[in-house]
Amino acid sequence: MPEEVLFESESSQSRDEIASYLRSVAEKLERGEKITLKAGTESITMEPSQRPTFEVKAEREGPTDGPGELSIEFELEWDENGETADEETGTLKIE
């Protein structure tokens, strides 16, 4: 399925700054509010469904015999019509 990037922002941030962004998203999810993303002149507002798919991924990119780049990715996914795919890989725990 083709992918269309509607908004993208990438910048170096402190852990505290990142935690603040994640807290803002968490609060909006708890209250059932829309989420607006803004960077410069770009802006998009999205309203996650009641039960979006939550994907968490830990990755390492780079050569197998040398240092690479590590990442943790958090993704919310839902159909535009509000439906959610029933896809589960087990109960997520973050410790």
HELIX and SHEET records of a PDB file:
HELIX    1   1 ARG A   15  ARG A   31  1                                  17    
SHEET    1   A 2 ILE A  35  ALA A  39  0                                        
SHEET    2   A 2 GLU A  42  MET A  46 -1                                        
SHEET    1   B 2 THR A  53  GLU A  61  0                                        
SHEET    2   B 2 GLU A  69  GLU A  77 -1                                        
END                                                                             
